[in-house]
Amino acid sequence: MAPRLGSGDASGFKFLLFLVAIYALIAVLVHSILHMRFITPLEIDAPLDRFSEARAVEHVRVLAKDIDSRQEGSPGLREAARYITAQLEMVKERAGPNFRVEIEETVVNGTFNMLFLGYSIALGYRNHTNIVMRISSVDSQDSDPSVLLNGHFDSPLGSPGAGDCGSCVASMLEIARLIVDSGWVPPQPVIFLFNGAEELFLLGSHGFMKTHKWRETIGAFINVEASGTGGPDLVCQSGPSSWPSQVYAQSAVYPMAHSAAQDVFPVVPGDTDFRIFSEDYGDIPGLDIIFLLGGYFYHTSFDTVERLLPGSIQARGENLFSILKAFTNSSTLQNTLERHSNVSTAKQHEDGRAVFFDYLTWFMIYYSRKVAMVLHPIPIGIFLAMPFFSQKQNPGLLPWFATFSNFVKGMLFHAAGVFLAIVIPVIFSIVRLLFASRAMNWFAHPYLAYLMFIPCSLVGLLIPRFVWSSFPLTQETSVVKSLKEALSDEARFWGAFGLYATITVAYLYAGLSGGFLTFSLSVSMLLGWISYCLAVKLFGRQSLWSTLVYMLPILPCLAYSVYFGAFLVQFLVEKMGMMGALPPPYGYFVPDIVVAAVIGVVTSWSVGPLIPICGHWLARSSILQVLLHLSVLGLSLSSQFFPYSTGAPKRVVFQHTFLTADANHVVESSYDFSVVDSNSLLFLFKHAPEVAKELHISSELSFETAKSSHRETWMGLFPVSFLFSRSLKFPARSDGILKQYGQFPHLSTYKPHTVFGEESRRIYLELSLGSLEEVWVAVLNITGPLSSWSFAGNTLPATETSDGGPPSYICRLSGASPENWTFWLEANSSEDLRVEVAVVDQYMVDEAKKLKGLFPEWVDVVAYSGFLSSYIF
């Protein structure tokens, strides 16, 4: 016979179901917003004075489908440049007499040092193509301040690049057409920069900023990027002043921006052209606007036109056109000379990071850092003052201290709930992996992560409320029973309020911009508490109506919390497939732990504000048991799901490695494999039997018995190679490459070295890429007594070390040319200089292509040929 529920338990379950219904409705709304369901894309026959996603998608189709590839070294990159130039020429022909349209195709060369992914590196480049168009009024001057719109048309290795960044180029082409066809003559010039070498570490934008004649006229810029195939076109960075974010807040048609993104962006592996314009080679005010969802397909062969999220380009285009209008009409727009001379004007906007965020893309809230310095401390001030107001009938320091002690107890209990809401899901994730054969089961099925971790996170939130009665308040011994519940409600509420107020102030004084979320929670909770106190007088403290009245003012803020949290979780889940494979044994657990912890955080800020009052209905042993059972059920179900699919592929790096001794001799050939998530190569080969068979891999394969592929093998991908762990090497034949190429990359001296003093010497070297046809990049790894070189203005970057090896200086070279690379190295002692050369070529022999084709459809393989050689001078 089933146990009967008490009336309190029954009411608790009814309230729980009510909350589930409320949050389900919010989730449906948030899902439609994140997947752009509220945007209606305009068709190809839309009026010419409107931005049309369909017209933009046709450009993407040409760039990502009709053109074979757009990687550096491939013929498709040159074909893409011709297509873009042709489209711009058509725009120029359509322009009326009031327009002045200038188009230039420039070739950029240069060399510089930079810090990328936390590693120091030197970059040398040549013959990269930038396409620049300037649209202005017919009477504009060359020195007029302008607005730059930047996007890149090259794509990464192995990817068609529909999202990254064919969608960016297509949006820019459609906006250029729209400016002309709508008849809007920009009051200040608009410059379109289609740069052809972003994927090679921001080279195209660097070349523009170092050499182009219009660089000094730029008063503001918008960098459009894609880390996925659509979704919210988020403002991820803004600066260096607060003016760009203010312009965006006032003009965006579909605002999608969180100032908190600037707090977390440095943690994400990767970078954009924003740093070149705004930080490294200019102090230009600008925006970094990025597609962030659809990250499953970012830098993969699945980044196709079909994967673009409908509505995303439409929203981006309408936003960009409106923001361009706002920038060009702004009196703050100044060229470089004006910015440097008008110091007082610049200081008006240099008040630190502004606080801004969109509310469900419906509208934008923006306020300056100065305003934040006034607003954000208010909740903590209220928290400290409330003990005085609550003891008006019994004034004095002692009653204030007693009440404040109760508030602090409430804060500690709520903080404990938040802590447990994070820790319990983490523990569940670890326990599951101890008995599971694979990690990241939620990767292709994000809803599994919610099912696994939200119920147990709620348990963590409710446990302190459940044990609250075991810790009496300071005044409880001296008051009648009827007041104890009021004191408890007051202590729990103000404790939670104080926690969020404290976090808000901590964010503020840490110089971060994400405190708006806890500030909003504090304000909405205060409104809810006022409503609740009034409702108690009408309905009583134990009435469900009083609880509902408390919830009503908080619901809009909770809806935003779910929106912000769902976006964060979805972005994180998608990026877990490329965040890197950490060494065992702990690396296997990291992705699940991170996702569990983040869902715990999101649950705590999305539900936590309700717990002080609503916890009365939920903190019951029967409800906690049901929530735990749901978590166990989710964990059990997750083991039945495979982590990957064609909609969420596993990333594999496949390098056909050739170790060469001179220009035409291969010493060794191998197939090298690596992965960039926590499911290792052993997992991959177990579920890719045809590949295992071709490589003659037995079922007893282990990392102890297999031949490891050392990190120097992957030098051609430096520093991305530091995301790899436990790579494996298998023997391969070399006769195919000997038939294809007559000469391989090799390094030699081209004139006698020069001696300075007793031990210093300068060595003159020439790097030939042999007869390779599709070189993506060449990397030099130099060890020894290097004191100077001809790269980067004769400035050496910081040294890097790998696996306990000697300090190295790394230089990446890119750009096709019939001429060899020539450079010099200077040594300050007679010790040997060792130079290791790694060249990445996109051509693959037939045997390697066949092997790549044997991988299952849920695997994305980035495959190329790598040529390694070593020299001592």
N, C-alpha and C positions, 0 to 999 in steps of 0.2 A: 504494500500500500504506500503510495507516494506521500511524503511529509507535507503537511499543510503549512502554508505561509501565514505568518502573523499579519495583522492589518498594517503594521509599519512596513514590513517587507513588501507586501503587495503594493502599497503606495510608492515605495522606493522603486520597484520595478516599473511601475507605470511612469514615474518621473524619468527613469532611465530611458524608457522607450520614447518618451516625449523629446528628450535631449537628442537621442539618435535621429529622430525624424527632423529636428531642427538642423542638426549638423549635416544630415544627408541633403537637405535642400540647399544649404550653403555650399556643399561640395559640388552639387550639380551646377550651381551658378558659377562657381570658381572654375570648374572644368570647361564650361562653355567659354569663359573669358580667356583662359590660358590657351585654348585651342582655336581662338579667333572666330568662334561661331557667331558672334555678334557683328562681324564685318561682312559686308556684301561686296565681293570682288566685282569690279566693272569689267564687262566683256570687251572684246577686241574692237567692236564697233561703237564703243562709248563716245560721247562728245569729245572733240579734240581739246577742249579747254578743261578736261578732267583727267586726272591720273588714272590709268587703266592697268590693273594687274595682268590682264590677259595679254596686253601688248608687251608688258615687261617679260612675262613668261616666255614669249616667243624669242626674245633675245637670249634668255637662259637656255632655251632649247637648242639654239644654234651653238652657243658657247660650250655647253656641257654634253650635247648629244651629237650634233652634226660635226663639230670639230673633235677630233679623236682625243686629244689631250692638251693641257695647257701648262705642263711642267717646264721649268727651265731646262733647256737642252733638247726639247721635243719640237718638231715642226709645228705642232698645233699652237704653240704660244705665239709664233710669228703670224699664223693665220688669224688668231684671235685679235691681234693688234690691227691687222688689216681690216677686219670686220668692224671693230670699234671706230676706226678712223673713217671708214665709209659711212657709217651711221651718223657720225658727227658732221661730215660733209653734207649729208642730206639735211640735217638740221640747219646748217648754215645757209643752204639754198632756200629754205622755207622762211628764213628770217626776213622781216619787213625792213623798211628804210630807217626805222628808229633804232635798230639794233646794230651793234658792232660785234661781230663774231670772229674770233681768232683761234686757229687750231695749229698746234705744234706737235710734232713727234720728235722727242729728244732721246738721245742715247746717253746714259749716265755711267760714270766710272768713279771709283773712290775706294778708300780704305779707312777704317776706324776701329777702335776698341769698344766693346760693350759688355755689360753683364746680362746674361740671358739664362733664365731658369736658375739663377743663383751661381752661375759659372762664368768665369772671365774668358773672353774669347776675342780674337782679332778677326776682322772681316775684310777681305779684299774682293772687289767686284769690277766687272767691265762689261760694256756692251749690253746693259739692260735697258729695256725700252719703257719710256713713260710717254703717255699721250695726254696732252693738256689742251683744254679749251677754255677760253675766256669769253663770257657773254656780258656785254655792258651796253650802256646807251651810246648813241652815235657821237655824243659830245663829251664822253668820259675822258679822263686823263690817265696816262700810264701809272701815275703815282697815287691814284685814288685808292683808299682802303677797300679791300675786297674780302669776300667770304669764300673759303675753300671747301669744296666737297670732295672727299678722297675715298677711293675704293681700289682694290687690287684685282687684276684679271688673271694672275697666275694661280695655279692650283697645286696642292701638295702631291707628293708621290702616290701614285696608284689611285687617285681620286678624280672623278669627272668634275668635281667642284661646282655643282649646281647651287648649293647653299653657300659654300665658302669658295669663291665669293662671286659666283656668277649672278646670284640674286642682287648683290650690291651693284655690280656693273649695270645690270638690267635696269635697276631702279634709277641709277644716275642717267642712263640714256633716255629713259622715259621722262624724267624731270627736265632734261635739256630740251627735249621736244616740247614739253608742256610749257616751258617758259616762252618759247617762240610762238607756239600755236595759240596760247591764251592771250597773247599781246601784252603780257606784263613785262615792262621794261625795267630791269632792276635799277633802283636808284644808286646802287653801288655795284661794281663788277662782281660776278660770280665766276669762280674758277673751278673747273672740273679736272681733277687729277686721277687718271686711270693709270695706276702704277703697276709695273710688270714684274716686281720682285719683292713681294711682301713675305712669301713663305720661306724665303732664304734669309730671314731675320731682318725684315724692314729695310731692305736695301733701296727699293724704289723711292720711298719717301725720303730717305737720307740723301739720295742723289738730287732730288728736287730741292731740298732745303739747303744744300751746299752749292748748287750751281745755277738754279733757274732765275731768270731776270725778274719774275713776279713774286719771288719769295718774300721780299721786303714789304710788299703791299698788303700782305694777308693780315686782316684785323680779327678774324675769327675763323674757325674751321669746324667741320663736322666729319668725323671719321666713321664710315659705315663698315661694319664687319659682320661675320656670321660664325658662331660656334655651334651651329646646328642648322636646321632646315626651316625654321619659322618660330611661331609663338610670339610672345611679347618682345618688341624691339627695344630692349632695355637700355637706358642710359647707365652705363657701368662706370664711367669716369667723367668728371667735369672739372675744369680748371684752366689755368692756375688760379683764377679769381672766381667769385660767386656769380659773376655776370652771365656766363653761358647757361647755367642751370636756371637762372631767373628768366632769361629769354625763352628757354624751353617750357618752363612752367606756364608762361603767359601765352604761348602760341601753339603748343602741340594739340592736334585734333584728338588724338587718342593717346593721352599721356601714359607713359610706361617708364617709371623712374623711381629708384630708391637711393637716397644718399648713402644708405647702409652698404650698397654694392661697392662703394669706394673703399669700405673697410675690409671687405673680403676679397676683392679682386687681386691684390698682390699674392694671395695664397694659391690662386688657380694657376696651374702650370701653363704658361703661354704669355704672349704679349701682343700688342697691336701698334699700329702707326701712331696712335695717340701720343706715346712717349716721345717720338721723334719731334712732333710739332710742338708739344706743350712743355716738354721737360728737357730732353737731351740737346736739341739743336734749335730751340726757340722757346719763347715764353708766350706763345700765342694762346689766347683763350679759346677753348673748344669743348666739344662733346664727343664721347666715344659711345656709339650706339650699336648694339650687337643683338642679333638673333641668338637666343640662348637655348631654346628647346629644339628637340630633334637631334640632340647631341649624340645619340646612338650612331648617327651616320657621318658625323664630323670626321674629316680626314680618312674616309673609307671609300671603297668602290660603290657603296650604297648611296652616296650623296648625288642622287640623280634628280631629274626634273619631277619625276613621279612622287618623290618624297617631300617636295615642298608643301608646306602647310597652307591650304587655301585661306586667303584673307590676310596673311602676314605681309606680303609685299604691298597689298593695297593700303594697309594701315601705315606701313613704313613710308610709302610714297606720299600720302597725304600729309603725314607729319613733317617729312623733310621739306616739302614745298612751303608749308606754312612757316617752318622755322627759318628757312632761307629768307622769306619775306621779312620776318621779324628782325633778323640780323642785319639785313641790308638797309632797313629803315631806322635802325638804332643810332642815336647820336653818340653812343659810346664806341662805335666801330672806329678804330684807328689803325693806321699802318704802323710798321715797326718804329719809324722815326718819331711819329706822334706819340706812341705809347711811352717811349723812353724820355721824351722831352716834357710831356704833360704828366709829371709824377703825381701831382695832387689829384688829378682825375682818376688815375689808376688806383690810388690808395682808397678811393671811395668804395671800390669793389674788392679790395684785398682784406676782407674781414674774416678770413678763414673759411672753412667749409660750411656752406649753407646746409640747411636741413630741408629736404624735399621728398615727397612721396606721392604716388598716384593712389587714388581710392578706386580700386576695381576698374581702372582705366577710364572712369567716368569724369573725374576732375583731378586737379593737382593742388596739393597743399605745399606751400613754399614759405620759408621764413629764414632770415639771415642768421649768421652765427651770433650776432649781437642780441637779436631777439631771443634766440635759444638760451643765451646766458641769463636772460631774465625769466623766461617761461619755465625752463626745465628744473630749476631749483624750487619752484613753488610747491610741488607735491611733498618734497621732504620738509619744507617749512610747515606745511599743514600738518604733517605727521608729528612733528615735534611740538606744535602748538595745541593739538587736540587734547592731550591730557589736562591742560588748563581748562578748556571749555567743557570737558566732560565732568569736571569737578567744581563747577561754579558754586554749588551749594556748600562745598567743603573746601574752600581755597587754602592754599599753602603749598610749601615745597614737598612735604611728606606725602600728601595725597597725590600730587603730580608724579612723584617718583613711583608710588605704588601702581598708578595707572599706566605710567610709561613702562614699568616692568612687565605688566600684562601685555602691552603692545609688542614689546620685544619678544616675549614668549610666543605670541602669535606669529611674529616674523620668523622666529627660528623654526616653528612648526611648519610654516608654509615653505620656508627654504628647504627644510627636510623633505617635504613632499616633492618639491621640484627636483631635488637631488635624487630621490628614490625613483621619480618618473624617468630619469635618465639612466640610473644604474641598473634597475631591474630589467629593462629591455636589453641592456648590454649583457647582463648575466644570462638571460635567455638565449641570446645569439651565440654566446660562447658555448653554452651547454649543447645547443643544437649541433654546432660544428664538431663537437667531440664525438658525436655519434653519426655524423653525416659524411658522405664520400665526396661532397662537392660544396663549394661556397657559392654565395651570390645567387641563390635560387630565385630571388626576387628581381633579378636584373631585367629579365624579359617580361616580368609580371609585377609591376610596382605595387599593385593592390595587395599582393601577398605581404609586402613589408608593412603596410598599414594593418592588415589582419594579424600579423605576428606580434607587432610591437605596440600598437595603440592600447589594446585592452590591459596589458601588463603595465604600461605606463600610467594608465588611470588608477590601477591598483596602488602604484607608488604614490600618486597624488593623494589618495584617500587614506592611506595607512595612518599618517599623523592625525587626521581628523577622527579616525576610528579609535585611537588611543588617547585622544584629548582628555577625556574624563578622568584618566588616571593621574593627571597633573593639575591639581586645583589652582585657581588664580589666587592672587595675593589677598583680595578682599572677600573671597567666597566664604571664609569662616565667620565673617562678621555681618553677612547680609542674609536676608530671608531667602528662601528657596525660589520665590517668584522672580528675584532679580538675577539669579545665577545665569539663567539662559541669556538674559540681556547682556550681562558682562561677558559671557563667552562669545556671543555674536560680535560684540564690539571689539574684543581682543583679537578674534580671528580676522575680522575684516581689516582693522587698522594694521595688523601685522602683515597681511598680504599687501595692503596698500603701501606700507612702509618699505617692503622688499622691492616692489617695482619702482618706487620713488628713489630708493638708494641706487638701483641699477641705472636709472636715468641719469643721476648725477655722476656716477662713475663713468658712464659713456661720455658725458659732456666734458669732464675734466681730463679724460684720456685723449681728447682731441678727435674723437670719433664722431660719426654722424648717424649712427643707428639707434640713438636713444629715443627717437620719435615713437617707436613701437611701445616701449614701456611707459613713456609719457602719456601716450594715448590711452593705454590700459588704465593708468592711474586716474586720468580725468574721467573716463567712462565709469570706473568703479565708484568714484566720488558721487557722480550723478545717480548711479544705481543705489548707493547707500542712502542718499537723501530720499529717493523714492521709496525705498524699503522702510525707512523710519516712519514715513507718512502712512504707508500701507499697513504697518503693524498697528497703528492706532485704529484703523478701520476694520481689519480682518483678524488681527492677532498674530503672534509670533510663529505659531505652529501651522498657520494657514498656507496652503499651496499658493493662494492668490498673492500673498506677500512675497513669496519667492519669485513668482512670475513678474511681479512689478519690479523687483530688483534686477531681473534679467533684461528687461526691455531696453533700458538705456545702454546696456553693455553690448547688446547684439550687433549693432553696426561695427563696433570695434572688434568683436570676435569674428565677424565676417571678414574683416580685413586681415586679422591674424591668420585665419585659415587660408586666405588668398596668398598672403606672403609666405606662409609655411608650406603650402602645397607646391608653390613655385620652387621654393628652395629644395624640397625633398625630390621633386621630379628632376630638377637640374642635377642634383647630387647623384641620384641613381644612374642617370644617363652617363655622367662623367666617370663613374666608378669603373667603367670598362676600359679607361685609358689613363688612370691616375698612377699607374706604375705597379710593378710586382716587387713587393718588399721581401727581403730574405726570410727564410723559415727560421724557427717554427712560428714566429708571431705574425709574419706577413700574411699567412693564410686567414687569420682572424680579422685583420684590419678593416676590410670593406664592410663586413657585416656589423662590426662594432661601431663604425662611423655612422652608418645608416641608422642603426638602432638608437644611438645617442642623439642624432639630429631629430629623429621622430619623437624621441622623448622630450627634447627641448620644445619642439613645435607643439606637442600635446600640452605641455605645461603652460605655454603662453596662450594657447587657444581655449583651454578649459580651466586653467588655474584660477582666473578671476571669479569664476562661479563657485569655487569650492568653499569659501568662507561661509556662505549662506546656503547654497544648494547641497553642501556636503551633509547636512542633516538628513537628507532623503537618500543619499547614496552610500554613506559610510556604514554599511551593514555587512555582516559576515556572509550572508547569502549572496549579495551582489558581488562582493569581492571574489567569492568562489566561482561565480559564473564568469566573471572577467578572466580569471586565471584559466578556467576551462577553455575559454575562447582562444586565449594565447596558445595553450598547448595544442588545441585543434589546428590553429594556424601553423604552428611549428611542424606538426605532423603532416599537414597537407603540403607544406612547402617542399618536403622531400620527394613528392611525386612530380614536381615540376622541373623541367630542364632549364638551366640558367639562360640559354641563348636561343635565338631564333633569327630569321631573316630580318625581322624588325628590330632586333637587338643583337647584332653580331658580335662574336668574339674576335678580338684583334690579334693577328699573328704577324710577326715580322720575319720574312724569309730572305736571307742573303746568300746568293751563290758566290762564295768567296774564292778568289784566286790569289794565291801568294806567288808573286813574281820576283825573279832575281835580276832580270835585265829587261830590255825592251821587247824581247820575244821569247822568253822562257818562263813557263809556269812550274813552280816548284811543288805546289800542293793545291788541290782543289777540294772544296767541301761545301756541304749544305749546312748553313747555320740558321737556327730557329730560336725565336724568343717570343714571349707574350708580355702583355702589360696589365694584367690583372692577377688576382690571387689564385685562379685555377691554373695549375702549372702545365707544362708540356706533357707530363705523364697523363693528365686528364685529357688533353687534346688528342694524343695518339691513341688512347683507349677508345675514344669515340670517333676516331677517323681511321678505321681499319684499313682502307685502301692506301692511305698515306703510309701507315705503319708497315704494310706489306711491301710497298715500293722501297722503303728505306731498310727493309729486312730487320724490323724491330720485333723482338720477341715479347711475350707477355711478361717476362721477368725483368723488363727494363726498369732501371732505377737510376737515380742521380749518382749513386755510388759507383755503378758499373758503366754508365754511359760516359762519353767523352764530352767534357764541358767546353763551351765556347767562351773564351775569356773576353773581358771588356774591351781590350785593344782591338779585337776583331771587329767591333762595331764603331770604330773611330770615325767612320764616314758619316755617322748620324749624331756625333757629339753636338750638344750635351744631352740630346734626347735619349741616348744610350744609357744614361744613368737611371732611367725608368725601368730598365730590364733587370731581371734576376734569374739565375739558374738557366742560362741559355745552353743549348746542346748543339753538338757538331756531329755530322755524319759524312762519310767519304763520298766523293763525287768524281766524275770523269771530267777531263779538261780538253778533250779533243774537239768538242763543239766550238769552244771559244777560240781555239787555235785556227779553225777554219774561217771564223767570222772576222777576226782581227789579225792584221799582220804585225802590229806593234802595240805594246801595252804602255801604260803610264810609267815614266821613269824620270829620275832626277840626276842631273849632272852639272859639273862646273862648266861655265862658258868662257872664262878667262882666268888667268892666274890670280891667286889671292894676294891681298895687300897686307903687309905687316906693319903694325904700329907699335913702336917700342920693342921691348924684349919678348913679350908673350901675346899681346893683343894682335888679332888678325881679322881681316874681312874676307869672307868667302862669297864668291859670285856664283849663283846657282840658276839653273834653267830647268823648269818643270815642263816636260812634254806630256800631253795626254794621249800620245800614240795615235792610233786610228779609231779610237772610241767615237761613237757617233751621237750618243744621247747622254752626255755627262750632265749630271745634276749639280754635283759639288765635289771639290777636292779639299781634303783636310790635311794640314801639316801638323805633326806632333813633334815638337823640338825639345830635346833634353840636353843638358850639358851647360857649359859656362857661357850661355848667351847673354850678351850685354846690350845689344841693340840690333835693329833690323830695319829694312827699308819700308816696312808696313806701318800704317797708322801714325804717320808723322814721326817715325823713328822711336815711337813710344811702345814699350812692352806692356802687355796686360799682366794682371796678377797670375801667378803660377797655379796650376791645378795638379792634383795627384789622383791616381786611380789604383785601388787595390794594393796600397803600400808601395807603389812604384816611385821613381824619382820625380821631382817637380817638373812639370811640362808647360810649355808655351804652345797654345793652340791657335791655329789660323785657318779659317775657311775661305776658299777661293771659288768664285763662281763667275760664269759668263762665257759664252762661246766666242771663239776667235781663232783665225788660222794661225795666229802667232802664239808662241809658247810664253808661259809666265816666266819673267826674269826678276830676280830679287837678290838681295845680299843679306848675309847674317854676320854679325860681329861677335867674336869670342874674346873674353878678357883673360884667358889662360891657354896653356898648350893642351889642355885636356880635349878629348874628342867631343865634337858635336854630333849628336845622333838625330837624324830626321826620319820619321816614319810618315809615309804617304798613304792615304786612303782615298780612293776615288769611287764615287757612286755613279754607276752607269745604268740607265733604264732598260738597256737591251738585255734579253735573257735568251739563252740557248733553248732549243726545242725540248731537251730532257727536263730542264727546270720548269718550262712552261707546262709540260705534262704533269709534273709533280704538283705544281700549284693548282692545276685543274682537278686534282683528286681530293682536295679538301671539301668537306661538306658545305652545303649552301649557307649554313649558319656561321661560317667562318669568313672573315674578311682578311685577305692576305695582302700585305704590302710587300711586293717582291721586286728585287733588283739584283744587279751584279756588283760585287765589291772587289776592287783590286788593291791589294796591300803590298807594299814594298818598304825596305828599310835601308838606310844609308848612313855611313860614318865619314865625317870630314875632320 
